[in-house]
Amino acid sequence: MCSNPIVRVEWIDSCEPADNAEIERHEIPDCQHIIQAGFLIRENELSVSVAGAWKPETETFDYVITIPRFAIKKMDKLT
């Protein structure tokens, strides 16, 4: 059983058009507002790492993302 807490992280990420080519001003995308939920597997002063899945048969994490702290708007531990 995974003993890591589950967290919900709201954060801002960069965004680019699907076709990374010449674009006009009205096609420039905004930043993305993202809500990420998963197992908190690491945190330090610079970043937070969250895993979307736990594989008990191999005791490994999957779908891991590391989010820079400066991009995090809010983080809550879920029960």
C-alpha positions as CSV (number, residue, x, y, z in Angstrom):
1,M,0.0,0.0,0.0
2,C,1.3,3.5,-0.9
3,S,1.6,5.7,2.2
4,N,2.3,8.9,0.3
5,P,-0.3,11.6,0.9
6,I,-2.7,12.6,-2.0
7,V,-2.6,16.2,-3.0
8,R,-4.4,18.6,-5.3
9,V,-2.2,21.2,-6.9
10,E,-3.4,24.2,-8.9
11,W,-0.7,25.6,-11.1
12,I,0.1,27.7,-14.2
13,D,1.9,26.2,-17.1
14,S,3.2,27.6,-20.4
15,C,1.2,26.9,-23.6
16,E,2.0,26.8,-27.3
17,P,-0.2,26.3,-30.4
18,A,-0.6,22.7,-31.6
19,D,1.0,23.7,-34.9
20,N,4.2,25.3,-33.8
21,A,4.6,27.6,-36.8
22,E,4.0,31.2,-37.7
23,I,1.0,32.6,-35.9
24,E,-0.8,35.9,-35.8
25,R,-1.3,37.9,-32.7
26,H,-4.9,36.8,-32.2
27,E,-3.7,33.2,-32.2
28,I,-1.3,33.6,-29.3
29,P,-2.4,31.3,-26.5
30,D,-2.7,32.2,-22.8
31,C,-1.0,30.3,-20.0
32,Q,-2.8,27.1,-18.9
33,H,-4.5,26.8,-15.5
34,I,-4.0,23.2,-14.4
35,I,-5.4,21.2,-11.6
36,Q,-3.2,18.2,-10.8
37,A,-4.1,15.5,-8.3
38,G,-2.0,12.5,-7.2
39,F,0.5,11.1,-4.8
40,L,2.9,13.6,-3.3
41,I,6.3,11.8,-3.8
42,R,8.8,14.6,-3.3
43,E,8.8,18.3,-2.3
44,N,11.6,20.7,-1.7
45,E,12.1,24.5,-1.8
46,L,12.2,24.5,-5.6
47,S,9.6,22.0,-6.7
48,V,6.9,19.5,-5.9
49,S,6.6,16.0,-7.6
50,V,3.2,14.4,-8.0
51,A,2.5,10.9,-9.4
52,G,-0.8,10.0,-11.0
53,A,-0.5,6.3,-10.3
54,W,1.1,3.7,-7.9
55,K,2.0,0.2,-9.1
56,P,1.9,-2.0,-6.0
57,E,3.3,-5.1,-7.9
58,T,6.6,-3.2,-8.6
59,E,6.3,-0.6,-5.9
60,T,6.9,2.2,-8.4
61,F,5.1,5.4,-9.4
62,D,3.9,6.3,-12.9
63,Y,2.7,9.5,-14.6
64,V,5.1,11.7,-12.5
65,I,5.3,15.4,-13.0
66,T,7.6,17.9,-11.2
67,I,6.1,21.3,-10.8
68,P,8.2,24.4,-10.0
69,R,7.1,26.1,-6.8
70,F,6.9,29.5,-8.5
71,A,4.1,28.1,-10.8
72,I,2.0,26.7,-7.9
73,K,-1.0,28.8,-6.9
74,K,-2.4,26.4,-4.3
75,M,-1.7,23.0,-2.9
76,D,-4.0,21.0,-0.6
77,K,-3.5,17.6,1.0
78,L,-6.6,15.4,0.5
79,T,-7.9,12.9,2.9
